[in-house]
Amino acid sequence: MAPWVPAFTSSITRESDHLKFIYFSFANIDANGLPHVRNVVFRNFLFDDKSTNVLVFVTDGRMQKFNQLLNNDKFEACFYFHHSRRQFRFNGFAKIIDLKNQIYPNVAVLSHDNIKLDSKSNNKNIHKNAINNNNINNNNNNNNNNNSDSDINKNTIKNDNIDSKINPPFVYLLYSPSVPSVPPTIDEWKKEHLQRWENLSLKLKSSFNKPFPRSSLTNEKRKLLDSISRGVDGNDINDGYNDNFKVICLFINEVDYLNEENERRVIYTRLNFDQWQEEEVCP
Ligand SMILES: Cc1cc2nc3c(=O)[nH]c(=O)nc-3n(C[C@H](O)[C@H](O)[C@H](O)COP(=O)(O)O)c2cc1C
C-alpha cells in the first residue's frame, strides 16, 4: 500500500462523519491542450481495496471528459477535507472501464524473464506495453536482485502516454481480487463496473437516461427531463447502464499532500511498481 493511503483514508473517515459523499475536483486536458475541471463523487478504491492505490469515480460516457480521457489520460484530482484540514492533489493516468466498447485497463503480467500478456484483454496497445514492460523488467532485475519471485511476479498496468525519459517507469502493480497471482480478469473488471452501478441511487441511475449532456434544450427534452425527475418517463431504470455508464480508475503517480493543521507538506512520488519516495517540503 502506498504511504499516502493511511492519511487519505483517515481523512475520508473523518469527513464521512459529516458528509454523505466525498467530492473532489477532477481535471484533465482536451485535444487543444485546454484544461477542464469539474466536481465528481469519490466512489472508493478500485475493487474496494485500498491496497490497489487506485481511486474510482463514475461518469456518463456522453460527457466531454470521456472522449478527452480516451485521447489523453493524464489528470489531476484535488480533494480538500474540511474537518481534518488536509488537501490531497493527485496526478497520474485515468483508465476507463467501458462495457459497451469493451475497454478495460491494460494489464500485463510481469515475470522474471518474460512478459506474459493477459490473453483475455482486447486492448490493442498491449503489445507495445509488453515491450515497454520488458525494459522495465530488465531494470527491475538489475536493481532489485533481492526481490523474491513473489515480489516480481506481480500484475502490472502501464501508461503509454508518459515519457519514460522524463518520468520514471509507470508500471502499476495490480492484483486480481480473487486470484492474487494473476491480473484482474475481464469478468473482474465487469464485476467492478456492475458493483459501482448497484451502489448508485435510483435517481442517479435514471440520470443516465437523460438527453445527451450539453445538447440544446428543446421543449421535447425539457419534458423528458421533467418526466425522468418524477420517475414517470417509462424507461427502465437500468437502460443507461450498458451504453452510458462508465467507471474511471485513477492510477496515481504523484501525491502533493498538504496538512494545514500542522503546516506539513509532503510529496509522494511513485518510483517503480509500488515503491514510493516520500519527501517533506516547505508548505
Ligand atoms: C456535487 C456534484 C457532484 C458531481 N459528481 C459527478 C460525478 O461523480 N461524475 C461525473 O461525471 N459528473 C459529476 N458531476 C457533474 C460534473 O461536475 C460535470 O458537470 C459533468 O461531469 C460534465 O463534465 P464534462 O462535460 O467536463 O465531462 C457532479 C457535479 C456536482 C455539482
The ligand as an SDF file (V2000), in Angstrom:
LIG
                    3D

 31 33  0  0  0  0  0  0  0  0999 V2000
  -21.8070   17.8580   -6.3840 C   0  0  0  0  0  0  0  0  0  0  0  0
  -21.5550   17.3540   -7.7640 C   0  0  0  0  0  0  0  0  0  0  0  0
  -21.1610   16.0350   -7.9540 C   0  0  0  0  0  0  0  0  0  0  0  0
  -20.9100   15.5520   -9.2360 C   0  0  0  0  0  0  0  0  0  0  0  0
  -20.4900   14.2660   -9.3950 N   0  0  0  0  0  0  0  0  0  0  0  0
  -20.1660   13.8220  -10.6350 C   0  0  0  0  0  0  0  0  0  0  0  0
  -19.6020   12.5250  -10.8290 C   0  0  0  0  0  0  0  0  0  0  0  0
  -19.4000   11.7350   -9.8800 O   0  0  0  0  0  0  0  0  0  0  0  0
  -19.3050   12.1530  -12.0940 N   0  0  0  0  0  0  0  0  0  0  0  0
  -19.4950   12.9850  -13.1630 C   0  0  0  0  0  0  0  0  0  0  0  0
  -19.1740   12.5740  -14.2820 O   0  0  0  0  0  0  0  0  0  0  0  0
  -20.0220   14.2050  -13.0160 N   0  0  0  0  0  0  0  0  0  0  0  0
  -20.3450   14.6580  -11.7800 C   0  0  0  0  0  0  0  0  0  0  0  0
  -20.8700   15.9080  -11.6170 N   0  0  0  0  0  0  0  0  0  0  0  0
  -21.0760   16.7440  -12.8120 C   0  0  0  0  0  0  0  0  0  0  0  0
  -19.7280   17.3330  -13.2340 C   0  0  0  0  0  0  0  0  0  0  0  0
  -19.3290   18.3430  -12.3420 O   0  0  0  0  0  0  0  0  0  0  0  0
  -19.7730   17.8720  -14.6690 C   0  0  0  0  0  0  0  0  0  0  0  0
  -20.7520   18.8730  -14.7830 O   0  0  0  0  0  0  0  0  0  0  0  0
  -20.0910   16.7500  -15.6540 C   0  0  0  0  0  0  0  0  0  0  0  0
  -19.3350   15.5940  -15.3430 O   0  0  0  0  0  0  0  0  0  0  0  0
  -19.7790   17.1720  -17.1030 C   0  0  0  0  0  0  0  0  0  0  0  0
  -18.4100   17.3890  -17.2120 O   0  0  0  0  0  0  0  0  0  0  0  0
  -17.6430   17.1860  -18.6020 P   0  0  0  0  0  0  0  0  0  0  0  0
  -18.5710   17.6190  -19.6850 O   0  0  0  0  0  0  0  0  0  0  0  0
  -16.4270   18.0600  -18.4870 O   0  0  0  0  0  0  0  0  0  0  0  0
  -17.2940   15.7410  -18.7200 O   0  0  0  0  0  0  0  0  0  0  0  0
  -21.0930   16.4060  -10.3460 C   0  0  0  0  0  0  0  0  0  0  0  0
  -21.4860   17.7240  -10.1480 C   0  0  0  0  0  0  0  0  0  0  0  0
  -21.7160   18.1960   -8.8840 C   0  0  0  0  0  0  0  0  0  0  0  0
  -22.1400   19.6320   -8.6970 C   0  0  0  0  0  0  0  0  0  0  0  0
  1  2  1  0
  2  3  1  0
  2 30  2  0
  3  4  2  0
  4  5  1  0
  4 28  1  0
  5  6  2  0
  6  7  1  0
  6 13  1  0
  7  8  2  0
  7  9  1  0
  9 10  1  0
 10 11  2  0
 10 12  1  0
 12 13  2  0
 13 14  1  0
 14 15  1  0
 14 28  1  0
 15 16  1  0
 16 17  1  0
 16 18  1  0
 18 19  1  0
 18 20  1  0
 20 21  1  0
 20 22  1  0
 22 23  1  0
 23 24  1  0
 24 25  2  0
 24 26  1  0
 24 27  1  0
 28 29  2  0
 29 30  1  0
 30 31  1  0
M  END
$$$$
